[in-house]
Amino acid sequence: MTILTLSYRAIESRVAFINWKIIYSVSILFLLLMLVFYVFLVNELTEGAYLIKNYDKEIKMLFQENKNLEANFAQAQFLGQVTAKAKELSFEKTTNIKYIKILESSLAKAVINK
């Protein structure tokens, strides 16, 4: 017999001693472990996507609130400037209204009628 044949028989005899029940059990256990790990990762991914969606909504709401606050600030600043200018020019709040009567022979009446 040749060396190749002897080494084949040695390998064949070792293969016969392998306990296939243990290999199958370990394989099934490994597959179940991988399945549990897969479910865990999918759950984490879904939770992350949900959090990102909620954070995007919150960011949009904060941007809208920021725009409203900027508009209110600009309006308040403008009104503050107008109030300061009115005080500077000594404007007063009106208490009564007086209308100017246009006479029959006035130049303004002649321009309005044209």
C-alpha angles and dihedrals in degrees: 000000000000128000091250092057092047093050090048091053090048091052091045091053091050091050090054090060094056111113103226094189090063092048092050092046092050091046093051091046090050092049091050090049090051090048092053090047090050092051090048092051093047089051091051091048092050091048090050092050090049092051092049090051091051092047090051090053091049092049091052091050091049092049090052091048090048091053090050092049092049090051091048091047092050091048092048091047091050092048090048090053091048092049092049091049091048091053090046091054091045095241117173133205111257119244100182137012123234120194123210113233116220113220121227094246099045125121092232090059091052092052093048093051095054 
